[in-house]
């Protein structure tokens, strides 16, 4: 027990704080699966724009919906979209980056140019194009963000893998007759896993922020399903009469993005071999 406490104390402060904030948001999302004070989609016009009180802890919006219930369900929706976008990006980008590092010059050049093409269209612009062609919705948001994340994952995985391919143990494995695929799976992928995890955490925060921006524009999660970005868009009309309606979803977005960014910074420090070799962990 004492050894566990000592190890926890040696962890980066950003990792502990980011993990705490992220756990708070994830807990709110999981709680919404089993309980909310009121149905998040329940409209009660007679209770519209009520301030926080004993019945509605965070008040109600212009349709009389309970804000706390919408915040809880919005956490679930935002995290689901962010996780799906990061997972799609990793599934597409990491294999491309690994293949580019293993194929050599021509394969590396092809993957690099493909990444440049995807980077030419920012995630929000890609989402606008997709929704204009296919219609607004969470699926198209995930697809747009996933394609952009794939380019990021490919570039990060390629850079990290190239450094591993120059290591002596990889050269020894090649000298023993192992093929590029075997070396990639056995030696390269495990050694870049930490970099990929950290990048995924950072992209998770970016995906949550982009989902909120697209929902604010009306291109993300569609009503009546709650979304933090849509709540901000609805609240702007009542910014001077009921400012709390904008503060609560804005604070939820800020806490989520801050927690994920701190978690990513902490994981980078904790997984950095230079920190481990220095005896910090």
C-alpha positions as CSV (number, residue, x, y, z in Angstrom):
1,X,0.0,0.0,0.0
2,X,2.8,2.4,0.9
3,X,4.6,1.6,-2.4
4,X,1.3,2.3,-4.3
5,X,1.0,5.7,-2.5
6,X,4.6,6.6,-3.4
7,X,4.1,5.7,-7.0
8,X,0.9,7.9,-7.1
9,X,2.8,10.8,-5.6
10,X,5.4,10.5,-8.3
11,X,2.9,10.8,-11.1
12,X,2.8,14.1,-12.9
13,X,0.3,16.6,-11.5
14,X,-1.2,17.1,-14.9
15,X,-1.9,13.4,-15.2
16,X,-3.7,13.3,-11.8
17,X,-5.7,16.4,-12.4
18,X,-6.6,15.5,-16.0
19,X,-7.6,12.0,-14.9
20,X,-9.8,13.5,-12.2
21,X,-11.6,15.9,-14.6
22,X,-11.9,13.2,-17.3
23,X,-13.3,10.7,-14.8
24,X,-15.8,13.4,-13.6
25,X,-17.1,13.8,-17.2
26,X,-17.1,10.1,-17.9
27,X,-19.0,9.5,-14.7
28,X,-21.6,12.1,-15.7
29,X,-22.0,10.3,-19.1
30,X,-22.4,6.9,-17.4
31,X,-24.8,8.3,-14.9
32,X,-27.0,9.5,-17.7
33,X,-27.5,6.0,-18.8
34,X,-29.4,5.0,-15.7
35,X,-30.6,8.3,-14.2
36,X,-31.4,11.9,-15.0
37,X,-33.5,14.3,-12.8
38,X,-36.0,14.6,-15.7
39,X,-36.2,13.2,-19.2
40,X,-33.7,15.2,-21.2
41,X,-36.1,15.7,-24.1
42,X,-39.2,16.5,-22.0
43,X,-40.7,19.9,-23.0
44,X,-42.6,21.9,-20.4
45,X,-43.3,25.4,-21.8
46,X,-44.9,26.5,-18.5
47,X,-41.5,25.9,-16.8
48,X,-39.4,27.8,-19.4
49,X,-36.3,29.8,-18.4
50,X,-36.5,29.0,-14.7
51,X,-33.4,29.8,-12.6
52,X,-31.6,27.1,-10.6
53,X,-33.6,25.9,-7.7
54,X,-34.5,22.9,-5.6
55,X,-36.5,21.3,-8.4
56,X,-34.3,22.1,-11.4
57,X,-30.8,22.4,-10.0
58,X,-29.4,24.2,-13.1
59,X,-32.7,25.7,-14.2
60,X,-34.5,25.1,-17.5
61,X,-34.1,26.3,-21.0
62,X,-36.5,28.1,-23.3
63,X,-38.5,24.9,-23.9
64,X,-38.7,24.1,-20.2
65,X,-36.3,21.2,-20.5
66,X,-34.1,20.5,-17.4
67,X,-30.6,21.8,-18.0
68,X,-28.9,19.4,-15.7
69,X,-30.5,16.4,-17.5
70,X,-29.4,17.9,-20.8
71,X,-25.8,18.4,-19.6
72,X,-25.6,14.8,-18.4
73,X,-27.0,13.3,-21.7
74,X,-24.9,15.8,-23.7
75,X,-21.8,14.5,-22.0
76,X,-22.7,11.0,-23.2
77,X,-23.3,12.2,-26.8
78,X,-20.1,14.3,-26.9
79,X,-17.9,11.5,-25.6
80,X,-19.5,9.0,-27.9
81,X,-18.8,11.2,-31.0
82,X,-15.3,12.0,-29.8
83,X,-14.4,8.4,-29.0
84,X,-15.8,7.2,-32.4
85,X,-13.9,9.8,-34.3
86,X,-10.6,9.0,-32.5
87,X,-11.1,5.2,-33.0
88,X,-11.8,5.7,-36.7
89,X,-8.8,7.9,-37.1
90,X,-6.5,5.4,-35.3
91,X,-7.8,2.4,-37.3
92,X,-7.2,4.2,-40.6
93,X,-4.1,6.3,-39.7
94,X,-1.9,4.1,-37.6
95,X,-1.7,1.2,-40.2
96,X,-0.9,3.8,-42.9
97,X,1.9,5.3,-40.8
98,X,3.4,1.9,-40.0
99,X,3.2,0.9,-43.7
100,X,4.8,4.1,-44.8
101,X,7.8,3.5,-42.4
102,X,8.1,-0.1,-43.6
103,X,7.7,0.3,-47.3
104,X,10.6,2.7,-47.9
105,X,10.8,5.7,-50.2
106,X,7.9,5.3,-52.6
107,X,5.4,4.0,-50.0
108,X,6.5,6.7,-47.6
109,X,6.1,9.4,-50.2
110,X,2.6,8.2,-51.2
111,X,1.3,8.1,-47.6
112,X,2.9,11.6,-47.0
113,X,1.1,13.1,-50.0
114,X,-2.2,11.5,-48.9
115,X,-1.8,13.0,-45.5
116,X,-1.1,16.4,-47.1
117,X,-4.3,16.1,-49.1
118,X,-6.4,15.3,-46.0
119,X,-4.7,18.2,-44.1
120,X,-5.8,20.6,-46.9
121,X,-9.4,20.2,-45.7
122,X,-9.8,21.0,-42.0
123,X,-12.2,18.8,-40.0
124,X,-14.9,21.5,-39.7
125,X,-14.8,22.2,-43.4
126,X,-14.9,18.5,-44.2
127,X,-17.9,18.1,-42.0
128,X,-19.7,21.1,-43.7
129,X,-19.1,19.5,-47.1
130,X,-20.3,16.1,-46.0
131,X,-23.4,17.4,-44.3
132,X,-24.2,19.5,-47.4
133,X,-24.0,16.4,-49.5
134,X,-25.4,13.7,-47.1
135,X,-27.3,15.7,-44.5
136,X,-26.5,16.8,-40.9
137,X,-26.0,14.2,-38.2
138,X,-23.6,12.6,-35.8
139,X,-22.5,9.9,-38.3
140,X,-21.2,12.4,-40.8
141,X,-19.5,14.4,-38.0
142,X,-17.7,11.2,-36.9
143,X,-16.7,10.5,-40.5
144,X,-15.4,14.0,-41.1
145,X,-13.4,14.1,-37.8
146,X,-12.2,10.5,-38.3
147,X,-10.7,11.3,-41.7
148,X,-8.9,14.3,-40.3
149,X,-7.7,12.3,-37.3
150,X,-6.4,9.6,-39.7
151,X,-4.0,12.0,-41.3
152,X,-2.7,13.1,-37.9
153,X,-2.3,9.5,-36.6
154,X,-0.6,8.5,-39.9
155,X,1.9,11.3,-39.6
156,X,2.6,10.7,-35.9
157,X,2.9,6.9,-36.3
158,X,5.2,7.3,-39.3
159,X,7.6,9.6,-37.5
160,X,7.7,7.5,-34.4
161,X,8.1,4.3,-36.4
162,X,10.9,5.6,-38.5
163,X,12.9,6.3,-35.3
164,X,12.3,2.7,-34.1
165,X,13.3,1.2,-37.5
166,X,16.8,2.8,-36.9
167,X,17.2,1.0,-33.6
168,X,19.7,-1.8,-33.3
169,X,17.2,-4.5,-32.1
170,X,15.1,-3.9,-35.2
171,X,18.2,-4.3,-37.5
172,X,19.1,-7.5,-35.6
173,X,15.6,-8.8,-36.2
174,X,15.9,-8.1,-39.9
175,X,19.3,-9.7,-40.0
176,X,17.7,-12.9,-38.5
177,X,15.4,-13.1,-41.5
178,X,12.2,-11.6,-40.1
179,X,10.0,-9.8,-42.6
180,X,8.8,-6.2,-42.4
181,X,5.3,-7.2,-41.3
182,X,6.6,-9.4,-38.4
183,X,9.1,-6.7,-37.3
184,X,6.3,-4.1,-37.5
185,X,3.9,-6.1,-35.3
186,X,6.4,-7.4,-32.8
187,X,8.9,-4.6,-32.4
188,X,7.7,-1.3,-34.0
189,X,4.0,-1.2,-32.9
190,X,4.6,-1.9,-29.2
191,X,7.3,0.8,-29.1
192,X,5.1,3.5,-30.6
193,X,2.0,2.6,-28.6
194,X,2.7,5.3,-26.0
195,X,3.0,8.0,-28.6
196,X,-0.3,6.9,-30.3
197,X,-2.1,6.8,-27.0
198,X,-1.0,10.3,-26.1
199,X,-2.0,11.6,-29.5
200,X,-5.4,9.9,-29.2
201,X,-6.0,11.7,-26.0
202,X,-5.2,15.1,-27.5
203,X,-7.4,14.4,-30.6
204,X,-10.2,13.3,-28.3
205,X,-10.2,16.8,-26.8
206,X,-10.1,18.4,-30.3
207,X,-13.0,16.1,-31.4
208,X,-15.2,17.1,-28.5
209,X,-14.5,20.8,-29.2
210,X,-15.2,20.3,-33.0
211,X,-18.4,18.4,-32.3
212,X,-19.6,21.2,-30.1
213,X,-18.8,23.8,-32.8
214,X,-20.6,21.8,-35.5
215,X,-23.6,21.3,-33.2
216,X,-23.6,25.0,-32.6
217,X,-23.8,25.5,-36.3
218,X,-26.7,23.0,-36.5
219,X,-24.5,20.4,-38.4
220,X,-23.8,18.0,-35.5
221,X,-26.1,16.0,-33.2
222,X,-29.6,16.8,-34.2
223,X,-32.6,17.7,-31.9
224,X,-34.2,16.5,-29.8
225,X,-31.0,14.7,-28.6
226,X,-29.1,17.1,-26.4
227,X,-25.7,18.5,-27.4
228,X,-23.6,21.0,-25.5
229,X,-22.9,23.0,-28.7
230,X,-26.6,23.1,-29.6
231,X,-27.4,24.3,-26.1
232,X,-24.9,27.1,-26.6
233,X,-26.5,28.0,-29.9
234,X,-30.0,28.1,-28.3
235,X,-28.8,30.1,-25.3
236,X,-27.3,33.0,-27.3
237,X,-30.8,34.4,-27.9
238,X,-31.3,34.7,-24.2
239,X,-27.8,35.7,-23.3
240,X,-28.8,38.8,-21.4
241,X,-32.0,37.6,-19.9
242,X,-30.8,34.1,-18.8
243,X,-27.0,34.0,-19.1
244,X,-26.7,30.8,-17.1
245,X,-28.2,28.9,-20.0
246,X,-24.9,29.5,-21.9
247,X,-22.5,29.3,-18.9
248,X,-23.4,25.7,-17.9
249,X,-22.8,24.0,-21.3
250,X,-19.8,26.2,-21.9
251,X,-18.3,25.2,-18.6
252,X,-19.0,21.5,-19.4
253,X,-17.1,21.9,-22.7
254,X,-14.2,23.7,-21.0
255,X,-13.9,21.1,-18.2
256,X,-13.9,18.2,-20.7
257,X,-11.3,19.7,-23.1
258,X,-9.1,20.9,-20.2
259,X,-9.2,17.4,-18.5
260,X,-8.4,15.6,-21.8
261,X,-5.5,18.0,-22.6
262,X,-4.1,17.7,-19.1
263,X,-4.5,13.9,-19.3
264,X,-2.6,13.9,-22.6
265,X,0.2,16.0,-21.2
266,X,0.4,13.7,-18.1
267,X,0.5,10.6,-20.2
268,X,3.2,12.0,-22.4
269,X,5.4,12.6,-19.3
270,X,4.5,9.3,-17.7
271,X,5.2,7.2,-20.9
272,X,8.3,9.1,-21.9
273,X,11.3,6.6,-21.5
274,X,13.6,9.5,-20.6
275,X,11.5,10.2,-17.5
276,X,11.5,6.5,-16.5
277,X,15.2,6.2,-17.1
278,X,15.8,9.2,-14.9
279,X,14.0,7.5,-12.1
280,X,11.0,9.8,-11.9
281,X,8.5,7.0,-12.1
